[in-house]
Amino acid sequence: MTRALFVVDVQNDFTERGALGVVGGDEVAQRITRFLGAHAVDYEIVVASRDWHDGDNDNGGHFAAGEPDFIDTWPAHCVAGTFGAEYDEGFDTSSITHHLKKGQGKPAYSLFEGVADDGTTAASLLERHGIIDIDVVGLATDYCVRASALDAIEHGRRVRIFTDLVAGVHPDSSQKALHEIAHAGAELIESGG
Ligand code: VGL
C-alpha cells in the first residue's frame, strides 16, 4: 500500500460560522468523516493539516490590517489554541495518522509547509512510507487544497482530488484551481462515498 490521503485544513474557522467559513464546509467535513469510516484502511498514512497562526501579530501580512481582499489578506482566522483552529466538529480525526501545523507567523497555504509536533514534514513522510499516490481532500479548493495538490505533483507523486470532498472560497477561482490542478497532471474524480 503506497497511497496517502491528505486532509487539508478541515477546521472550524473554514466551515460555516467560522471566521473564514466556506460554503459547504460543514458538509465536506461530514463527508470526509464518512469517507474515512469506509476507506481509511486503503491508505498507508492519513495526514491532516491545520492552519495555526499567531494571535499577537499579522502573520506576515496574512491577516488584513483593514478590509481583507480575500485573495492575499484575510480576516484573522485559525489562531493557535482557539476553537477556530480546532478541527471541524463534524470531522472525526480518529484515523488521522499524522497531524501537521502550518502558518505560525506567516502565510502557509500548502500542507507541505506543515510540521508535526516532533518536526516531521510531509516530504519526509512520503519518503519514509514510500508513498507513490496521494489523494487530496479538504478546504479550501482555491487556496490550501490547490497549493497542497500542486506541491504533491511537484514532489513527483500521482495525485487525485476528490471533487465531492472539497469546498472553496470563491466559485470562480475554485473552478480555475481545479482546472489548473488537472492541467498540472492530477486526476479529478468523485470519492464514490
Ligand atoms: C486558507 C485562506 C487563508 C485555506 C487558508 O485553508 O484554504 N484560505 N488561509
Residues whose N, C-alpha, C, O or C-beta is under 5 A from the ligand:
A	BS01	VGL	D9 W74 L139 A140 Y143 C144 V145
